[in-house]
Amino acid sequence: MIKKISLGLLVLALTTSCVSKKIYNDLESKYTDLKKENRSVADENADLLKAKSQLEIERNALKADLNKAKSERDKWLADYGALNNKMDLLKESYKALEKNSNESLQINMSKNRDLLEQLDAKGKALAIEQERLNKSAQRLQELESMIASKEAAMKKLKETLSKALNSFEGKGLTVEQKNGKVYVSMENKLLFNSGSYSVGPEGKKAVVEVGKVLGDNPDISVLIEGHTDDDGFTSSGPIANNWDLSTKRATAIVAILSENTKVNKKNLTAAGRSEFSPLASNATAEGKAKNRRIEIILTPRLDEIAEMLNEIN
């Protein structure tokens, strides 16, 4: 701007006054220089204006970028705040979950300890029960073996009696084994006269043979039962009725067996059954004959078996 004013004053001076040629030339030379300088300044000014425009463009771009950055920053800050809030909520939830988990863990651990104690107790009880069952099984095997041994012994006893009494077959004497016992049945026609409890000679031989076998088997329990038919007893002698007659006949057999010193008297029992345990109908003579009898029932000692059963139970 100052250069433009100086140039104008110079022109004005040239036009208003007369100057020497030398001065004129100097002034003209300066004018030329000033014009060059002015063009240079104009070019520089244009460059500056162009640079200014470029700077304004860049400033606007930077401003836009700054606004965008601010917007993104604000959005990021908002997102960060939201995430931070979520983080706080998660922390609180985690703390609550951790607390509940610890409580649940303690409760479950306590329950597990109780269950383990119960399982241990049940395991010990099971072991004791298993031991008891093993002992019971062992005792049961021993019991079965003992019963089998008793059965075998009774079978042998029955065979021995059958052999000893073989000569009395067909005379109203039978030997059989049932229910673990041996039954020797003698009809009255072999033993007694009607209404009598005195044993005849043939019948006594049979009873003596039974006594010999019993003497060799002192552990056998012997029950002698007297049986009658249902005919009423009318004699006025020492016999009162069928009960009395059946009992006296059973006692007579006991007396004969007792003559054998090898027979254990403690094992002998006499019982009268009268007419109340018949084998056949009393409506016929044949039936009455079968019902009038003596039954010698031989039973093995069962006290050992009873003791073993108690141990098993």
Secondary structure, 3 states (H helix, E strand, C coil): CHHHHHHHHHHHHHHHCCCCHHHHHHHHHHHHHHHHHHHHHHHHHHHHHHHHHHHHHHHHHHHHHHHHHHHHHHHHHHHHHHHHHHHHHHHHHHHHHHHHHHHHHHHHHHHHHHHHHHHHHHHHHHHHHHHHHHHHHHHHHHHHHHHHHHHHHHHHHHHHHHHHCHHHCCCCEEEEEECCEEEEEEEHHHHCCCCCCCCCHHHHHHHHHHHHHHHCCCCCEEEEEEECCCCCCCCCCCCCCHHHHHHHHHHHHHHHHHCCCCCCHHHEEEEEEECCCCCCCCCCHHHHHHHCEEEEEEECCCHHHHHHHHHHC
